[in-house]
Amino acid sequence: IKYAQTRWGTFPLRFFFTDSYTTEDGEEMSTRKIKVALRDIINNENKQKPLSDDALAKVMKEKGFPIARRTVAKYREQLNLPVARLRKE
């Protein structure tokens, strides 16, 4: 790991950059932005019929975030959000 020394302290270089997701057409998107959109969709979904990861991937694609179902599952887990059957009320 490489570090950068600044007058405010020493930080790993990774601190200064955001993670990104590269779409099929080569466009890069911030994973933070994708996770915020995913969290918003899950928070606003019908709690009686929560969306599956596959359905979430389709909604994300419609909103301009073309990510795979496996990526949805990974980000959902990183956000500590349960699977659809456990989100059901």
ABEGO torsion letter per residue (X at the ends): XBBBBBAAEBBBAAAABBBBBBBAAGBBBBAAAAAAAAAAAAAABBAABBBBAAAAAAAAAAAGBBBBAAAAAAAAAAAGBBBAAAABX
